[in-house]
Amino acid sequence: MSDLQKYQMLIGGEWVDASDGQTFESMNPYTGENWASFPRGTADDADRAVQAARKAFNSGDWANMTATQRGHLLRKLGDLIAAKAEDLAATEVRDNGKLIAEMGLQLKYVPQWYYYFGGLADKIEGAVTPIDKPDHFHYTRHEPLGVVCAITPWNSPLLLAGWKLAPALAAGNTVILKPSEFTSASSVEFARLFEEAGFPPGVVNVVTGYGHEIGAALTEHPGVDKITFTGGSETGRRVYQTGASQFKRVSLELGGKSPNIVFDDCDMDNAVKGAISGIFAATGQTCIAGSRLLVQESIHDEFVDKLVALAKTAKMGDPMLMDTQVGPVTTVPQYEKILSYLDVAKGEGAEVRLGGGKADAGKYFVQPTVFTGVNNKMRIAQEEVFGPVLSVIPFKDDEEAIEVGNDVIYGLAAGVWTQSMRRAFTMSAKLRAGSVWVNTYRAVSYMAPFGGYKQSGLGRESGQESIKEFMQTKSVWMSYAEDTPNPFIMR
C-alpha cells in the first residue's frame, strides 16, 4: 500500500533501511488494516548495530563522559518524552490497540524512569575495604558491562523500554533496542529523541525485524555483553540458552499465572474492582494479570455475582476513545490463542459465567470471560492465556490459599484482599512471587524492583538494585610495601 507510513532503523546515529532492502508491515488491531512499514533487519544489520554500539562504548564522547554528565542527558531525555507523551501514546494505541486512557497516563509516567536513573547515575559508589593484608590498599569499582541488547514485547513497548534503557544508560553501557515486530512504531518514534537530548551517535540504536532473524542474530552476537528480554517463556528460554553458551549476562521478565486471592474479610466492593483490574485491564495482555482469582468459599457465590455484574458493564470498542474500557487483542496469533483456550476451558468442564467467545466490537475482540468451576489442575489455571480470561477457584482457608497460589510454574505477582494485618503480612511472606499487592493490584513504580520467581524470570527491573544488573564489580589492589616478599607464595 502506497499510503503506509514508512519507518527506518537508527544505527550509529544514522537512519537506515535493512541491508537487503526488505520490509514488513504493522497492523492496527482495531481496524485490522496495515498502516506502517519497517525495515526487516538482517544479521548484517545486527552486526552493524553491535559495531556502532561497541565503538561508542570504547571511545568518543560517551566513553569519556562522567556519570554526572550521563545523568544530565537522561533527565533531558525524560523532558523530551514528557513533551511528546501524547503523540507517543497515540502511536502505541494505533500499533497495539491498548486504550488511550491508559497509554496516555503511562507515557506521562515513563519520564520518571529517566529522571530517577539520571539522578542515580553518579551515586553508584565503590568501597574501600579494610583489607586484612598488611601494606595493601583495596577498593572496588562498579563498571558498565558494555553493549546491551534490550528486547521488548508488544504490550507496553516504551514503558518496558524505559525499565531497561534508563538503568543501562545510567550505568554507562551502550544499547541496541529491538522492539517486537508487532509494535515497532513507538520505539522508532522514541529513537528520534536521543539525538535531540544530546546522546552521541551509537549510544542507543534501534533495529526492527523478526525475533528469529535480527533478534536471534543480536542475542548470538559475540559483541553483545548483556541481554535483557521481556516476553514469552519459550522465547525467554531460548534467549537464556543462547546467552549461557557465551557466558553473557542475561535478565528475563517472562510469563505469569498470578493468583489474586480474596478472603472473606475483604472490602468486597474494592476487591471486585481489583479482580476486574487484574484481568480485564489492558485486555488481559499483561504478564502480571491476576488470571487466577482465588475466592474464599464462604463468599464465593456472592463475590462472583458482583464480579460478573460489574464486568458486564465494560465498554468495548475504539481504543482511541477515552471511555473505552476493553480494547482489541494486539496480534492475530494472540487472538487465535485466546480463542483456543476458551475451547480448552470448556472442554475441561469449566462453567462460562460471562463471555466465552468473540466480541463484535471491532476486528480482533474477545469478550471479557469468567470461568467458574475451575480447579487448579486444569490447563486454564496453569497456562498463561494472556487475554481477558479469568478462572475462579474456591478455597477454604489460608493454608489452601497459599498452597493453590504457589502451585504453578510461575511466580511473577500475586494479590491479596483482606482487612487482617496479620494475614496481609503472612500471605506476603509465603506467596512465592516477585511482587505481592495487598488491597491493590497492578501498581508499579520506578522506585520499586520488579521481577519474577521460578519460571517468571531472572533479575530485577526498576528500583536502585536494578542498575547493578547492568554493572560489574572490579576489585583493585595496591601495594605500598617497601619490599616484595617471596614471589612463589600467594599474598
The 8 nearest C-alpha neighbors of each residue, nearest first, counted from 0:
[[1, 2, 3, 33, 34, 35, 4, 36],
 [2, 0, 3, 4, 5, 34, 35, 36],
 [3, 1, 0, 4, 34, 35, 5, 33],
 [4, 2, 35, 34, 1, 0, 5, 36],
 [3, 5, 35, 36, 34, 2, 6, 1],
 [6, 4, 36, 35, 3, 37, 7, 38],
 [5, 7, 37, 36, 4, 8, 38, 187],
 [6, 8, 15, 16, 14, 38, 37, 9],
 [7, 9, 206, 15, 14, 205, 16, 10],
 [8, 10, 14, 205, 204, 13, 12, 15],
 [11, 9, 204, 13, 48, 12, 8, 201],
 [10, 12, 201, 51, 200, 13, 204, 9],
 [11, 13, 200, 10, 201, 9, 14, 204],
 [14, 12, 10, 9, 11, 15, 200, 8],
 [15, 13, 9, 8, 7, 10, 12, 16],
 [16, 14, 8, 7, 13, 9, 17, 10],
 [17, 15, 7, 38, 20, 8, 18, 14],
 [16, 18, 20, 38, 40, 19, 39, 21],
 [17, 19, 20, 44, 16, 43, 41, 40],
 [18, 20, 17, 21, 41, 16, 40, 39],
 [19, 21, 17, 18, 16, 22, 38, 39],
 [22, 20, 39, 19, 38, 17, 23, 40],
 [23, 21, 38, 39, 37, 36, 20, 24],
 [22, 24, 37, 36, 39, 38, 25, 21],
 [23, 25, 36, 35, 33, 37, 26, 22],
 [26, 24, 35, 33, 181, 34, 36, 27],
 [27, 25, 33, 32, 28, 34, 31, 94],
 [26, 28, 94, 31, 93, 29, 32, 30],
 [29, 27, 31, 329, 96, 30, 26, 327],
 [28, 30, 27, 362, 361, 31, 327, 96],
 [31, 29, 32, 28, 362, 27, 361, 26],
 [30, 32, 28, 27, 362, 29, 26, 33],
 [33, 31, 26, 30, 27, 34, 28, 29],
 [34, 32, 26, 25, 27, 35, 24, 31],
 [33, 35, 3, 26, 25, 32, 4, 27],
 [36, 34, 4, 3, 25, 24, 5, 33],
 [35, 37, 24, 5, 23, 6, 4, 25],
 [38, 36, 6, 22, 23, 7, 39, 24],
 [39, 37, 22, 17, 16, 40, 7, 207],
 [40, 38, 208, 22, 21, 17, 23, 207],
 [39, 41, 208, 17, 213, 38, 207, 44],
 [42, 40, 213, 44, 43, 212, 45, 39],
 [41, 43, 45, 216, 44, 213, 46, 212],
 [44, 42, 46, 41, 45, 47, 18, 40],
 [43, 45, 47, 41, 46, 42, 40, 48],
 [46, 44, 42, 48, 43, 47, 217, 213],
 [45, 47, 49, 43, 44, 48, 50, 42],
 [48, 46, 44, 50, 45, 49, 51, 43],
 [49, 47, 51, 45, 46, 10, 50, 52],
 [50, 48, 46, 52, 51, 47, 53, 45],
 [49, 51, 53, 47, 48, 52, 54, 46],
 [52, 50, 11, 201, 48, 54, 49, 53],
 [51, 53, 201, 49, 55, 50, 54, 173],
 [54, 52, 56, 50, 55, 51, 49, 57],
 [53, 55, 51, 57, 56, 52, 50, 58],
 [56, 54, 52, 201, 53, 57, 58, 202],
 [55, 57, 53, 62, 54, 58, 173, 52],
 [58, 56, 54, 55, 62, 53, 59, 145],
 [59, 57, 62, 55, 56, 54, 60, 63],
 [58, 60, 62, 61, 55, 63, 57, 56],
 [59, 61, 63, 62, 64, 199, 58, 55],
 [62, 60, 64, 63, 59, 55, 199, 56],
 [61, 63, 58, 56, 59, 60, 64, 57],
 [64, 62, 60, 61, 59, 65, 58, 57],
 [63, 65, 61, 62, 60, 68, 66, 69],
 [66, 64, 68, 67, 69, 63, 121, 61],
 [65, 67, 121, 69, 68, 120, 70, 64],
 [68, 66, 70, 121, 65, 69, 71, 120],
 [67, 69, 71, 65, 70, 66, 64, 72],
 [70, 68, 66, 72, 67, 71, 169, 73],
 [69, 71, 117, 67, 73, 68, 72, 120],
 [70, 72, 68, 74, 69, 73, 75, 67],
 [73, 71, 75, 69, 70, 74, 196, 76],
 [74, 72, 76, 117, 70, 113, 75, 71],
 [73, 75, 114, 77, 71, 76, 72, 117],
 [76, 74, 72, 78, 77, 73, 196, 71],
 [77, 75, 73, 79, 74, 196, 78, 72],
 [76, 78, 110, 74, 80, 113, 75, 79],
 [79, 77, 75, 81, 76, 80, 82, 74],
 [78, 80, 82, 76, 81, 77, 83, 75],
 [81, 79, 83, 77, 82, 78, 84, 110],
 [82, 80, 84, 78, 79, 83, 107, 110],
 [81, 83, 79, 80, 84, 78, 85, 77],
 [84, 82, 80, 81, 86, 85, 87, 79],
 [85, 83, 81, 87, 106, 86, 107, 80],
 [86, 84, 88, 87, 83, 103, 89, 106],
 [85, 87, 89, 88, 83, 84, 90, 91],
 [86, 88, 90, 84, 89, 85, 185, 83],
 [89, 87, 91, 85, 103, 102, 90, 86],
 [88, 90, 92, 86, 91, 87, 85, 93],
 [91, 89, 87, 93, 88, 92, 185, 94],
 [90, 92, 94, 88, 93, 89, 185, 95],
 [93, 91, 96, 89, 97, 95, 94, 90],
 [92, 94, 90, 91, 27, 96, 95, 89],
 [93, 95, 91, 27, 92, 182, 96, 90],
 [96, 94, 329, 92, 97, 91, 93, 182],
 [97, 95, 92, 28, 327, 329, 93, 29],
 [98, 96, 92, 95, 326, 318, 281, 99],
 [97, 99, 318, 100, 101, 102, 326, 92],
 [98, 100, 102, 319, 101, 103, 318, 92],
 [101, 99, 98, 321, 103, 102, 104, 322],
 [102, 100, 98, 99, 104, 103, 105, 97],
 [101, 103, 105, 99, 88, 104, 100, 106],
 [104, 102, 88, 106, 105, 101, 99, 100],
 [103, 105, 107, 102, 101, 106, 108, 100],
 [104, 106, 102, 108, 107, 103, 101, 109],
 [107, 105, 109, 84, 108, 103, 104, 102],
 [106, 108, 104, 105, 84, 109, 81, 103],
 [107, 109, 105, 106, 110, 111, 104, 112],
 [108, 110, 106, 111, 107, 158, 112, 105],
 [111, 109, 77, 113, 112, 108, 80, 81],
 [110, 112, 114, 109, 113, 108, 115, 445],
 [113, 111, 115, 110, 445, 114, 109, 116],
 [112, 114, 77, 73, 110, 165, 116, 111],
 [115, 113, 74, 111, 117, 112, 116, 77],
 [116, 114, 112, 118, 117, 113, 111, 119],
 [117, 115, 119, 118, 113, 114, 166, 120],
 [116, 118, 70, 114, 73, 120, 115, 119],
 [117, 119, 116, 115, 120, 70, 114, 121],
 [118, 120, 116, 122, 117, 121, 115, 123],
 [119, 121, 169, 117, 66, 70, 118, 122],
 [122, 120, 66, 67, 119, 123, 118, 70],
 [121, 123, 119, 120, 124, 118, 66, 67],
 [124, 122, 121, 120, 125, 119, 141, 170],
 [125, 123, 122, 126, 141, 140, 121, 139],
 [124, 126, 140, 139, 141, 123, 138, 127],
 [127, 125, 139, 138, 128, 124, 140, 137],
 [126, 128, 138, 137, 129, 139, 125, 136],
 [127, 129, 130, 137, 138, 126, 136, 139],
 [130, 128, 127, 131, 137, 136, 138, 132],
 [129, 131, 128, 132, 137, 136, 135, 133],
 [130, 132, 133, 129, 135, 128, 134, 136],
 [133, 131, 130, 135, 134, 490, 136, 129],
 [134, 132, 135, 131, 130, 480, 136, 478],
 [133, 135, 480, 479, 478, 132, 136, 477],
 [136, 134, 478, 133, 477, 132, 479, 137],
 [135, 137, 477, 476, 478, 138, 134, 130],
 [138, 136, 476, 128, 475, 127, 477, 130],
 [137, 139, 127, 475, 126, 128, 474, 476],
 [140, 138, 474, 125, 126, 473, 475, 472],
 [139, 141, 125, 473, 472, 142, 474, 138],
 [142, 140, 472, 471, 470, 125, 473, 139],
 [141, 143, 470, 471, 140, 472, 144, 473],
 [144, 142, 470, 171, 172, 170, 145, 469],
 [143, 145, 470, 469, 471, 224, 172, 142],
 [144, 146, 172, 143, 224, 173, 147, 56],
 [147, 145, 173, 223, 224, 174, 172, 52],
 [148, 146, 225, 174, 226, 224, 223, 173],
 [147, 149, 226, 175, 174, 176, 225, 227],
 [150, 148, 176, 227, 228, 226, 175, 177],
 [151, 149, 228, 177, 178, 176, 227, 229],
 [150, 152, 178, 229, 179, 156, 228, 160],
 [153, 151, 179, 230, 154, 229, 156, 178],
 [154, 152, 182, 179, 156, 155, 181, 95],
 [153, 155, 152, 156, 284, 95, 285, 329],
 [156, 154, 158, 157, 153, 159, 152, 91],
 [157, 155, 159, 158, 153, 160, 152, 151],
 [158, 156, 160, 159, 155, 161, 186, 185],
 [159, 157, 161, 160, 155, 156, 109, 162],
 [158, 160, 162, 161, 157, 156, 155, 151],
 [161, 159, 157, 163, 162, 158, 164, 156],
 [162, 160, 164, 158, 159, 163, 165, 157],
 [161, 163, 159, 160, 461, 460, 164, 165],
 [164, 162, 161, 160, 165, 166, 167, 159],
 [165, 163, 167, 161, 166, 168, 160, 162],
 [164, 166, 113, 161, 168, 167, 163, 116],
 [167, 165, 466, 169, 168, 164, 116, 170],
 [168, 166, 164, 170, 469, 169, 165, 172],
 [169, 167, 171, 170, 172, 165, 166, 164],
 [168, 170, 120, 166, 171, 167, 116, 165],
 [169, 171, 168, 167, 143, 172, 166, 120],
 [172, 170, 168, 143, 169, 167, 173, 66],
 [173, 171, 145, 168, 143, 167, 170, 146],
 [172, 174, 202, 146, 52, 56, 203, 147],
 [175, 173, 147, 203, 146, 148, 202, 176],
 [174, 176, 204, 148, 205, 203, 149, 147],
 [177, 175, 205, 149, 150, 204, 148, 174],
 [176, 178, 150, 206, 207, 205, 149, 175],
 [179, 177, 151, 183, 150, 176, 180, 152],
 [178, 180, 152, 181, 153, 182, 183, 151],
 [179, 181, 208, 209, 182, 183, 178, 207],
 [180, 182, 179, 25, 153, 183, 330, 26],
 [183, 181, 153, 179, 94, 180, 184, 95],
 [182, 184, 178, 186, 180, 185, 179, 181],
 [185, 183, 187, 186, 182, 188, 90, 94],
 [184, 186, 188, 187, 91, 90, 183, 189],
 [187, 185, 189, 188, 184, 183, 190, 157],
 [188, 186, 190, 189, 184, 185, 183, 205],
 [189, 187, 185, 190, 186, 191, 184, 87],
 [188, 190, 186, 187, 191, 192, 185, 87],
 [191, 189, 187, 192, 188, 193, 186, 205],
 [192, 190, 189, 188, 193, 194, 187, 195],
 [191, 193, 195, 190, 194, 189, 196, 79],
 [194, 192, 196, 195, 198, 191, 190, 197],
 [193, 195, 197, 196, 198, 192, 191, 199],
 [194, 196, 192, 193, 197, 191, 198, 76],
 [197, 195, 193, 76, 194, 75, 198, 192],
 [196, 198, 194, 195, 199, 193, 72, 75],
 [197, 199, 194, 193, 196, 200, 202, 72],
 [198, 200, 202, 197, 61, 201, 60, 194],
 [201, 199, 12, 11, 202, 198, 55, 203],
 [202, 200, 11, 52, 51, 203, 55, 12],
 [201, 203, 173, 200, 52, 55, 199, 174],
 [204, 202, 174, 201, 175, 173, 205, 52],
 [203, 205, 175, 10, 9, 201, 176, 174],
 [206, 204, 176, 9, 175, 8, 177, 10],
 [207, 205, 8, 177, 176, 9, 204, 40],
 [208, 206, 40, 177, 38, 39, 8, 178],
 [207, 209, 39, 40, 180, 213, 38, 210],
 [210, 208, 212, 211, 180, 213, 214, 39],
 [209, 211, 214, 212, 215, 213, 208, 180],
 [210, 212, 215, 209, 214, 213, 216, 208],
 [213, 211, 209, 210, 215, 214, 41, 216],
 [212, 214, 216, 41, 42, 40, 215, 45],
 [215, 213, 210, 217, 216, 212, 211, 209],
 [214, 216, 211, 218, 217, 213, 212, 210],
 [217, 215, 213, 219, 42, 214, 218, 220],
 [218, 216, 220, 214, 215, 219, 45, 213],
 [217, 219, 215, 220, 216, 214, 241, 226],
 [220, 218, 216, 217, 215, 241, 221, 242],
 [219, 221, 217, 222, 218, 223, 216, 46],
 [222, 220, 223, 219, 245, 224, 218, 217],
 [221, 223, 220, 49, 224, 146, 53, 50],
 [224, 222, 146, 221, 220, 225, 147, 148],
 [225, 223, 146, 247, 145, 147, 144, 222],
 [224, 226, 248, 147, 247, 249, 223, 148],
 [227, 225, 148, 249, 147, 149, 228, 248],
 [226, 228, 250, 149, 249, 251, 148, 150],
 [229, 227, 150, 251, 149, 151, 226, 252],
 [228, 230, 252, 151, 253, 251, 152, 150],
 [231, 229, 253, 152, 228, 232, 252, 235],
 [230, 232, 253, 234, 233, 254, 235, 229],
 [231, 233, 235, 253, 234, 254, 236, 230],
 [234, 232, 236, 235, 231, 237, 230, 238],
 [233, 235, 237, 236, 232, 231, 238, 230],
 [236, 234, 232, 238, 233, 237, 231, 239],
 [235, 237, 239, 233, 234, 238, 232, 240],
 [238, 236, 240, 234, 239, 235, 241, 233],
 [237, 239, 235, 241, 236, 240, 242, 234],
 [240, 238, 236, 242, 237, 241, 243, 235],
 [239, 241, 237, 243, 242, 238, 236, 244],
 [242, 240, 238, 244, 239, 243, 237, 219],
 [241, 243, 247, 239, 244, 240, 245, 246],
 [242, 244, 246, 240, 245, 241, 239, 247],
 [243, 245, 241, 242, 246, 240, 247, 239],
 [244, 246, 243, 247, 242, 241, 221, 219],
 [247, 245, 243, 244, 242, 248, 224, 241],
 [248, 246, 242, 224, 245, 225, 243, 249],
 [247, 249, 225, 226, 224, 246, 242, 250],
 [250, 248, 226, 225, 227, 247, 242, 239],
 [249, 251, 227, 457, 458, 228, 226, 248],
 [252, 250, 456, 457, 228, 229, 227, 253],
 [253, 251, 229, 456, 450, 455, 228, 457],
 [254, 252, 455, 456, 232, 230, 231, 229],
 [255, 253, 455, 286, 232, 231, 383, 409],
 [254, 256, 409, 286, 411, 257, 287, 455],
 [257, 255, 383, 290, 409, 258, 291, 381],
 [256, 258, 289, 413, 412, 255, 290, 291],
 [259, 257, 291, 413, 404, 289, 292, 260],
 [258, 260, 414, 292, 289, 413, 293, 415],
 [261, 259, 293, 415, 414, 258, 292, 294],
 [262, 260, 294, 416, 293, 415, 295, 259],
 [263, 261, 295, 264, 265, 417, 416, 294],
 [262, 264, 265, 298, 295, 297, 261, 417],
 [265, 263, 262, 417, 418, 266, 419, 416],
 [266, 264, 417, 416, 267, 263, 418, 262],
 [265, 267, 269, 268, 270, 264, 417, 418],
 [266, 268, 270, 265, 269, 271, 302, 264],
 [267, 269, 271, 270, 266, 272, 305, 265],
 [270, 268, 272, 271, 267, 266, 273, 438],
 [269, 271, 273, 267, 272, 268, 266, 274],
 [272, 270, 274, 268, 273, 269, 306, 267],
 [271, 273, 275, 269, 270, 274, 276, 268],
 [274, 272, 270, 276, 271, 275, 277, 440],
 [273, 275, 277, 271, 272, 276, 270, 278],
 [276, 274, 272, 273, 277, 279, 278, 271],
 [277, 275, 273, 280, 274, 278, 279, 272],
 [276, 278, 289, 274, 288, 275, 273, 440],
 [277, 279, 283, 288, 289, 276, 275, 290],
 [278, 280, 282, 283, 387, 275, 276, 281],
 [279, 281, 276, 282, 278, 283, 277, 325],
 [280, 282, 283, 284, 97, 279, 285, 325],
 [283, 281, 279, 387, 280, 284, 325, 386],
 [282, 284, 386, 387, 278, 279, 281, 285],
 [285, 283, 385, 386, 282, 281, 154, 286],
 [284, 286, 287, 288, 283, 385, 281, 154],
 [285, 287, 255, 254, 288, 284, 385, 253],
 [288, 286, 285, 412, 255, 289, 257, 411],
 [289, 287, 278, 277, 290, 285, 286, 283],
 [290, 288, 277, 257, 259, 278, 291, 258],
 [289, 291, 389, 288, 278, 257, 256, 390],
 [290, 292, 258, 390, 289, 257, 259, 391],
 [291, 293, 391, 259, 258, 390, 260, 392],
 [292, 294, 260, 392, 393, 391, 259, 261],
 [295, 293, 261, 393, 299, 260, 394, 296],
 [294, 296, 394, 262, 393, 297, 395, 299],
 [295, 297, 299, 393, 298, 394, 395, 294],
 [296, 298, 295, 299, 263, 395, 300, 294],
 [299, 297, 296, 301, 300, 302, 263, 295],
 [300, 298, 296, 302, 294, 301, 297, 295],
 [301, 299, 303, 302, 298, 304, 296, 297],
 [300, 302, 304, 298, 303, 299, 305, 306],
 [301, 303, 305, 299, 304, 300, 298, 306],
 [302, 304, 306, 300, 305, 301, 307, 299],
 [303, 305, 301, 307, 302, 306, 308, 300],
 [306, 304, 308, 302, 303, 307, 309, 301],
 [305, 307, 303, 309, 304, 308, 271, 302],
 [306, 308, 310, 304, 309, 305, 303, 311],
 [307, 309, 305, 311, 306, 310, 304, 312],
 [308, 310, 306, 311, 307, 312, 305, 313],
 [309, 311, 307, 312, 313, 308, 306, 275],
 [312, 310, 308, 309, 313, 307, 353, 367],
 [311, 313, 310, 309, 314, 308, 307, 315],
 [314, 312, 310, 311, 324, 315, 325, 309],
 [313, 315, 324, 323, 325, 312, 316, 322],
 [316, 314, 325, 323, 326, 324, 360, 313],
 [315, 317, 360, 326, 323, 318, 361, 314],
 [316, 318, 319, 320, 323, 29, 326, 315],
 [319, 317, 98, 326, 320, 99, 323, 96],
 [320, 318, 99, 317, 98, 321, 92, 89],
 [321, 319, 318, 322, 323, 317, 99, 100],
 [320, 322, 100, 323, 99, 319, 318, 98],
 [321, 323, 320, 324, 314, 100, 318, 319],
 [324, 322, 314, 320, 321, 315, 318, 316],
 [323, 325, 314, 313, 315, 322, 326, 98],
 [326, 324, 315, 282, 323, 314, 313, 316],
 [325, 327, 318, 316, 315, 97, 282, 96],
 [328, 326, 364, 363, 96, 29, 329, 28],
 [327, 329, 363, 334, 364, 330, 28, 326],
 [328, 330, 95, 28, 96, 327, 331, 333],
 [331, 329, 333, 332, 328, 334, 28, 181],
 [330, 332, 334, 333, 335, 329, 363, 328],
 [333, 331, 335, 334, 330, 336, 337, 329],
 [334, 332, 336, 330, 335, 331, 337, 328],
 [335, 333, 331, 337, 336, 332, 328, 330],
 [334, 336, 338, 332, 333, 337, 339, 331],
 [335, 337, 333, 339, 334, 338, 332, 340],
 [338, 336, 340, 334, 339, 335, 384, 386],
 [337, 339, 341, 335, 340, 336, 334, 356],
 [338, 340, 336, 342, 341, 337, 335, 343],
 [341, 339, 343, 337, 342, 338, 344, 336],
 [340, 342, 338, 344, 339, 343, 355, 345],
 [341, 343, 345, 339, 340, 344, 346, 338],
 [344, 342, 340, 346, 341, 345, 347, 339],
 [345, 343, 347, 341, 346, 342, 349, 379],
 [344, 346, 342, 348, 349, 347, 343, 341],
 [345, 347, 343, 344, 348, 342, 349, 341],
 [348, 346, 344, 345, 349, 343, 377, 378],
 [347, 349, 345, 346, 350, 344, 372, 373],
 [348, 350, 372, 345, 373, 344, 347, 370],
 [351, 349, 371, 370, 372, 352, 348, 345],
 [352, 350, 370, 353, 369, 355, 349, 371],
 [353, 351, 369, 370, 350, 371, 354, 307],
 [352, 354, 369, 368, 351, 355, 307, 367],
 [355, 353, 368, 366, 367, 356, 369, 351],
 [354, 356, 368, 341, 351, 366, 353, 357],
 [357, 355, 366, 354, 365, 358, 338, 341],
 [358, 356, 365, 366, 364, 359, 355, 338],
 [357, 359, 365, 366, 364, 360, 356, 361],
 [358, 360, 361, 357, 364, 362, 365, 363],
 [361, 359, 316, 358, 315, 364, 362, 317],
 [362, 360, 29, 359, 363, 364, 316, 30],
 [361, 363, 29, 30, 31, 364, 28, 360],
 [364, 362, 327, 328, 361, 28, 334, 29],
 [363, 365, 327, 358, 328, 357, 361, 362],
 [366, 364, 357, 358, 356, 367, 363, 387],
 [365, 367, 354, 358, 357, 356, 368, 355],
 [368, 366, 387, 354, 388, 365, 279, 369],
 [367, 369, 354, 388, 353, 355, 366, 389],
 [368, 370, 389, 353, 352, 388, 351, 390],
 [369, 371, 351, 390, 350, 352, 349, 389],
 [372, 370, 391, 350, 373, 349, 390, 351],
 [371, 373, 349, 350, 374, 370, 392, 391],
 [374, 372, 371, 392, 349, 391, 390, 375],
 [375, 373, 376, 377, 392, 372, 380, 393],
 [374, 376, 380, 377, 373, 403, 381, 392],
 [377, 375, 374, 378, 380, 381, 379, 373],
 [378, 376, 380, 379, 375, 374, 381, 347],
 [377, 379, 381, 380, 382, 376, 344, 343],
 [378, 380, 377, 344, 381, 382, 340, 390],
 [381, 379, 378, 375, 377, 382, 390, 291],
 [380, 382, 378, 379, 407, 377, 376, 256],
 [383, 381, 378, 379, 380, 384, 256, 255],
 [382, 384, 256, 385, 255, 381, 254, 379],
 [383, 385, 386, 337, 382, 340, 388, 336],
 [386, 384, 284, 283, 383, 285, 286, 387],
 [385, 387, 283, 284, 384, 388, 282, 337],
 [388, 386, 283, 367, 279, 282, 278, 368],
 [387, 389, 368, 386, 369, 367, 290, 390],
 [390, 388, 369, 290, 370, 368, 291, 391],
 [391, 389, 370, 291, 292, 290, 369, 371],
 [390, 392, 292, 371, 293, 370, 373, 291],
 [391, 393, 293, 373, 374, 292, 294, 390],
 [394, 392, 294, 296, 293, 295, 299, 391],
 [395, 393, 295, 296, 400, 399, 294, 396],
 [396, 394, 296, 295, 399, 393, 397, 400],
 [395, 397, 399, 398, 394, 400, 295, 262],
 [398, 396, 400, 399, 401, 395, 426, 422],
 [399, 397, 401, 400, 396, 402, 395, 403],
 [398, 400, 402, 401, 396, 397, 403, 394],
 [401, 399, 397, 403, 398, 402, 404, 394],
 [402, 400, 404, 398, 399, 403, 405, 397],
 [401, 403, 399, 405, 400, 404, 406, 398],
 [404, 402, 406, 400, 405, 401, 399, 375],
 [405, 403, 401, 258, 402, 406, 400, 430],
 [404, 406, 403, 402, 407, 401, 431, 430],
 [405, 407, 403, 404, 402, 408, 375, 401],
 [408, 406, 409, 405, 381, 256, 404, 410],
 [407, 409, 454, 453, 410, 406, 381, 455],
 [410, 408, 454, 455, 255, 407, 453, 256],
 [409, 411, 432, 452, 451, 455, 453, 431],
 [410, 412, 451, 432, 433, 455, 255, 452],
 [413, 411, 434, 432, 257, 433, 435, 287],
 [414, 412, 435, 258, 257, 259, 436, 432],
 [413, 415, 259, 436, 435, 260, 437, 258],
 [416, 414, 437, 260, 259, 261, 438, 436],
 [417, 415, 261, 438, 265, 437, 262, 260],
 [416, 418, 265, 419, 264, 262, 415, 423],
 [417, 419, 265, 264, 420, 416, 266, 423],
 [420, 418, 422, 421, 417, 423, 264, 265],
 [419, 421, 423, 422, 424, 418, 417, 425],
 [422, 420, 419, 424, 423, 425, 426, 418],
 [421, 423, 425, 419, 420, 424, 426, 417],
 [424, 422, 420, 426, 421, 425, 427, 419],
 [423, 425, 427, 421, 422, 426, 428, 420],
 [426, 424, 422, 428, 427, 423, 421, 429],
 [425, 427, 429, 428, 423, 424, 422, 430],
 [428, 426, 424, 425, 429, 430, 435, 423],
 [427, 429, 425, 426, 430, 424, 431, 423],
 [430, 428, 426, 427, 431, 425, 401, 405],
 [429, 431, 427, 432, 426, 428, 405, 401],
 [432, 430, 410, 405, 429, 452, 433, 428],
 [433, 431, 410, 412, 411, 452, 434, 430],
 [432, 434, 451, 411, 450, 452, 412, 410],
 [435, 433, 412, 432, 413, 411, 436, 449],
 [436, 434, 413, 414, 412, 427, 437, 432],
 [437, 435, 414, 439, 440, 415, 413, 438],
 [436, 438, 415, 439, 414, 416, 435, 423],
 [439, 437, 416, 415, 436, 417, 440, 270],
 [438, 440, 437, 436, 273, 441, 442, 414],
 [439, 441, 442, 436, 273, 277, 414, 276],
 [442, 440, 443, 277, 287, 439, 276, 436],
 [441, 443, 440, 444, 439, 436, 434, 447],
 [444, 442, 441, 447, 445, 449, 446, 448],
 [445, 443, 446, 447, 442, 461, 462, 448],
 [444, 446, 461, 112, 447, 462, 111, 115],
 [447, 445, 462, 444, 461, 448, 463, 115],
 [446, 448, 462, 444, 445, 461, 449, 443],
 [449, 447, 462, 461, 460, 459, 446, 450],
 [448, 450, 460, 459, 461, 447, 433, 434],
 [451, 449, 459, 433, 252, 458, 411, 460],
 [450, 452, 411, 433, 455, 456, 410, 432],
 [451, 453, 410, 432, 455, 433, 411, 456],
 [452, 454, 455, 410, 409, 408, 451, 456],
 [455, 453, 409, 456, 408, 452, 410, 253],
 [456, 454, 451, 253, 409, 254, 411, 453],
 [455, 457, 252, 251, 451, 253, 454, 452],
 [458, 456, 251, 250, 451, 252, 459, 450],
 [457, 459, 250, 450, 251, 456, 460, 468],
 [460, 458, 450, 449, 465, 448, 461, 457],
 [459, 461, 465, 449, 448, 162, 450, 462],
 [462, 460, 448, 445, 465, 447, 162, 446],
 [461, 463, 446, 447, 448, 464, 465, 445],
 [464, 462, 465, 466, 461, 446, 448, 119],
 [463, 465, 466, 462, 467, 448, 459, 468],
 [466, 464, 460, 467, 468, 461, 459, 463],
 [465, 467, 166, 468, 464, 469, 463, 170],
 [466, 468, 470, 469, 465, 464, 471, 463],
 [469, 467, 466, 465, 470, 458, 459, 464],
 [470, 468, 467, 167, 466, 144, 143, 170],
 [471, 469, 143, 467, 142, 144, 468, 141],
 [470, 472, 142, 141, 144, 143, 473, 469],
 [473, 471, 141, 140, 142, 139, 474, 470],
 [472, 474, 140, 139, 141, 475, 471, 142],
 [473, 475, 139, 138, 472, 140, 476, 137],
 [476, 474, 138, 137, 139, 473, 477, 140],
 [477, 475, 137, 136, 474, 478, 135, 138],
 [478, 476, 136, 135, 137, 479, 475, 134],
 [477, 479, 135, 480, 134, 136, 476, 133],
 [478, 480, 134, 135, 481, 477, 136, 482],
 [481, 479, 134, 482, 478, 483, 135, 133],
 [482, 480, 479, 483, 134, 478, 484, 135],
 [481, 483, 480, 484, 479, 485, 478, 134],
 [482, 484, 485, 480, 481, 486, 478, 479],
 [485, 483, 486, 482, 488, 490, 487, 480],
 [484, 486, 487, 488, 483, 489, 490, 482],
 [487, 485, 488, 484, 483, 489, 490, 482],
 [488, 486, 485, 489, 484, 490, 483, 482],
 [489, 487, 486, 485, 490, 484, 483, 132],
 [490, 488, 487, 486, 485, 484, 132, 483],
 [489, 488, 132, 486, 484, 485, 487, 133]]
